[in-house]
Each structure stands twice: as C-alpha cells, then as structure tokens.
Amino acid sequence: LQVFGAACGVDSPYREYTWDTLSLLTRNSRARLQALGMPAHVAETRSRIALAAFQGFIIEYFTAPDPTFVDDTFARFVDEFLLAPFPPPGRVKDQPKQV
C-alpha cells in the first residue's frame, strides 16, 4: 500500500506499476468469480469494488484499535457482497412480473 499511495503523486514513477498490479488483481478476481458461474459484467463490477474495499480494509486493519472488528467486517463483505447470489443471465433482479 505504501507504493500504491506513492503512485498517487503527480508524475509518480509508481503509477504504471500500480495500475498494472491493480489490473492484474482485478482480472484474476473476475476470472475466479466467473469460474463460480457469475456473469462477466457482475464479476467485473464486484472485482473492482472488492479491490478498492480490500485496500481500505488493510488500512483499517493496521490503524484500528481492535483488528478483530476489521476481520469481521471483511468476512461479512466477502459473504454478503463479493460472493452474494446474482440473478441468472437475462433476468433483471426484483423486476415485477408482467400480468
């Protein structure tokens, strides 16, 4: 995360490395979620959001007075968001049925 933070500076020499690393992590996550049967667009969205959240969880873990709080939040995030059920392809979730 220190390198990622340093990449945020104007004309940082770490910008390209950080972008490549984040892109690789997103691609790997997307591929794993798709292997579980998740549609590509859902897997992409969840992977991008999850990666941003993971960075925040790491910061919280090292700064929180009680890291077990962060562990619990992380576990719930994975279960309730990242791996949450998704609608089958071609079906919009919570769409009222036509009568």
C-alpha positions as CSV (number, residue, x, y, z in Angstrom):
1,L,0.0,0.0,0.0
2,Q,2.9,2.4,0.5
3,V,3.8,2.0,-3.2
4,F,0.2,2.4,-4.2
5,G,0.0,5.6,-2.1
6,A,3.2,6.9,-3.6
7,A,1.7,6.2,-7.1
8,C,-0.9,8.9,-6.4
9,G,1.6,11.7,-6.7
10,V,1.8,13.9,-9.8
11,D,4.0,12.2,-12.4
12,S,4.8,9.3,-9.9
13,P,7.2,6.7,-11.2
14,Y,5.0,4.1,-9.5
15,R,1.8,5.0,-11.4
16,E,2.2,2.4,-14.2
17,Y,3.4,-0.4,-11.9
18,T,0.4,0.3,-9.5
19,W,-2.1,0.4,-12.4
20,D,-0.7,-2.9,-13.8
21,T,-0.8,-4.6,-10.4
22,L,-4.4,-3.5,-9.7
23,S,-5.5,-4.5,-13.2
24,L,-3.9,-8.0,-12.7
25,L,-5.7,-8.4,-9.4
26,T,-9.0,-7.4,-10.9
27,R,-8.6,-9.8,-13.8
28,N,-7.7,-12.7,-11.5
29,S,-10.7,-12.0,-9.2
30,R,-13.0,-11.6,-12.2
31,A,-11.8,-15.0,-13.6
32,R,-12.3,-16.7,-10.3
33,L,-15.9,-15.3,-9.9
34,Q,-16.7,-16.3,-13.5
35,A,-15.5,-19.8,-12.7
36,L,-18.1,-19.9,-10.0
37,G,-20.8,-19.1,-12.6
38,M,-21.0,-15.3,-12.2
39,P,-21.8,-13.4,-15.4
40,A,-18.7,-11.4,-16.7
41,H,-20.2,-8.0,-16.1
42,V,-21.2,-8.8,-12.5
43,A,-17.8,-10.4,-11.8
44,E,-16.0,-7.3,-13.2
45,T,-18.0,-4.9,-11.1
46,R,-17.7,-6.9,-7.9
47,S,-14.0,-7.4,-8.5
48,R,-13.3,-3.7,-9.0
49,I,-15.3,-2.7,-5.9
50,A,-13.8,-5.5,-3.9
51,L,-10.2,-4.4,-4.7
52,A,-10.9,-0.9,-3.6
53,A,-12.6,-2.2,-0.4
54,F,-9.6,-4.5,0.3
55,Q,-7.3,-1.6,0.2
56,G,-9.5,0.2,2.7
57,F,-9.7,-2.9,4.9
58,I,-5.9,-3.2,5.0
59,I,-5.6,0.5,6.1
60,E,-8.3,-0.1,8.8
61,Y,-6.6,-3.3,10.0
62,F,-3.3,-1.5,10.7
63,T,-5.0,1.5,12.3
64,A,-8.0,0.1,14.2
65,P,-7.7,-0.2,17.9
66,D,-9.2,-3.7,17.6
67,P,-8.3,-5.6,14.3
68,T,-10.9,-8.2,15.0
69,F,-13.5,-5.6,14.1
70,V,-11.9,-5.4,10.7
71,D,-11.7,-9.2,10.4
72,D,-15.5,-9.4,11.0
73,T,-16.3,-6.7,8.5
74,F,-14.1,-8.2,5.9
75,A,-15.7,-11.7,6.3
76,R,-19.2,-10.1,6.0
77,F,-18.1,-8.1,2.9
78,V,-16.9,-11.3,1.2
79,D,-20.0,-13.3,2.1
80,E,-22.7,-10.6,1.7
81,F,-21.3,-8.7,-1.3
82,L,-18.5,-10.4,-3.2
83,L,-20.0,-13.9,-3.2
84,A,-23.6,-12.9,-2.8
85,P,-26.2,-14.6,-5.2
86,F,-26.6,-13.0,-8.5
87,P,-29.6,-13.1,-10.9
88,P,-29.4,-15.6,-13.8
89,P,-28.4,-14.2,-17.2
90,G,-31.2,-12.4,-19.0
91,R,-33.3,-11.8,-15.8
92,V,-33.4,-8.5,-14.1
93,K,-33.4,-8.8,-10.3
94,D,-36.6,-7.6,-8.5
95,Q,-38.4,-6.9,-11.8
96,P,-42.2,-7.2,-11.3
97,K,-43.7,-10.0,-13.4
98,Q,-45.9,-8.9,-16.4
99,V,-49.5,-10.0,-16.0
